[in-house]
Every structure is written in C-alpha cells, then in structure tokens.
C-alpha cells in the first residue's frame, strides 16, 4: 500500500451517472428565506416522485408539476434553478417505502433518463430520503424542521437548536489486479452471473488507501497495494460518494468472506473485454455479466482495459 493516492487518467468517453447536474444550486437563495419564498411562484416546478422513484413522461423524461400541487402538510426542498424557474421536491408528511437498493423497475426507469435528468433525480432522491429519515434531532430527540431550502434541518427545541446537514457516506469501490487478471466479486443480491468491483464504506480514522486495503483483505483475503484513484460517483441509494480506485494484489490466492460475498474470482483481460462488449450490445457475457452502465464499476472496468 502506498502512502498517498496516485492520480490516474480518467475513464474515457463515458459520463458518470448521477453527476453533471444541469440545475444551478443557487446557494445564495438557500441562505435567504425571503428570496427563496419569492421564487415560489406559478412558474416554480415540483418534481413528481412515486415514493422515492421517478415519475416519467411518455418520452422518458422527468415529470414536473406546478408547485401548487404539493401537499399542504409536506416539506419542500429546493433543488436549484432551471434558468429563472425554481425547482423543488416534496418530502411527504409520512414516510413511504423506498428501498435503498434499486430494483428492476427503477433500473428500467433510470435507463430512460438523460444524463441531466438522472443527475437531478439522484440529487432529489438522496435529499428527500435524508429528510424522511431525519425528522428528529439526533442530539435531544425533539422534532426538527427544514431550513436553508432543505439543505439543513434545525431542532425545534430552542434550548437545543442543533443544526443537521444532509450526509454523504464515502465508499471505496475498487478493481484489483494480479498478473494481468482482474478480481471481481458477486453479492447474493446480484442478478445471476453478474460480477462487479469490490466495495465497502470508509470507516472513521481511515484514509481512502487504507479503506481499499482493508476491504480487499476482509472480503477476499488479499493484500492490496499501489492504490490509484480513478473516478468518483454520487450514488443516491441512499446517499453515498463512490470513490473508484484500482489496486495491485501481492498474491492470487483468494479467501472469500462468505458473509460479504457469494463468490470472487480472477478474470482475464479477454474475459473482461468480452463481457463489456456484450453489455454494450445489450447481451450477457460468456464469462460473466458486466455491471450496468449507471454503476461506477462499469467505468472502472473500462479504465482497466484501456490503462492497466
């Protein structure tokens, strides 16, 4: 393991899903309640959500409504400006089911969205989900309310008045190489024959490099070194920052942690290339099924084929 991250060339020719938002987040409006209220006009838009899932138009775009259609008892979060139009999402008064792991219907919906719409939806989903899970102050337990346009919650108890902010959890996700082969694993929840990069949350007191090395050892029993940063991705399930890395293993002897993985194995460059090409054609690879294009693991595999 190196003492510091090595910067690598970015993955070629592919947009990072959920990144590249087109809305102006307009932080100056979040800080000014009066100015933000002045934007709540008939031209303001409300993003339609089914729970935490997107509602799509007939042509596969995000569906928007008038802000007047928001429920009277819901909270509103400010997503940003589309030109001069303010865009909001609604936090329902009662929590609704919203799985942290996207199911087949959600994957299908997301595949229809443009890059800009996908980024807008990702931001809205992460923010609304956070509000739904943090209605009470974690310091004193009193109810809290929306502040700064939905980018903060403040405790209702004036004696406490603690401020809480939407959290983002850092996750390392990494490809691991040994003698020209790539380590990929699969979790039990994956579709049959799908393999992907190993991943795990960064723990308190860890650097990114240390988190990569620890996760690789815990899940596959391998010592990893020469950690390279490749690419990052916001991941709104519920709200993570995926930190894509690549590392080198000192040995090829895998010891699987069956509480974490169903399987892990080495794949040759030819097998990875075939699986990626098959995925681009909408087909299943012979050796394994590649991660979907909306996942940063897909970019990591492409980067390895082009750079390693």
Buried (B, 14 or more C-beta within 10 A) or exposed (E): BEEEBEEBEEBEEEBBBBBEBEBBBBEEBBEBEEEBEEBBEEEBBBBBBBBBBBBBEEEEBBBBBEBEEBEEEEBBBBBBBBEEBBBBBBBBEEEEEBEEEBEEEBEEBBEBBEBBBBBBBBBBBBBBBBBBEBBBBEBBEBEBEBBBBBBBBBBBBEEBBBEBEBEBEBBBBBBBBBEEBBBBBBBEEBEEEBBBBBBBEBEEEBBBBBBBBBBBBBBBBBEBBEBBBBBBBBBBBBBBBBBBBBBBBEEEEBEBEEEBBEBBBBBEBEBBBBBBEBBEEEEBBEBBBBBBBBBBBBBBBBBBBEBB
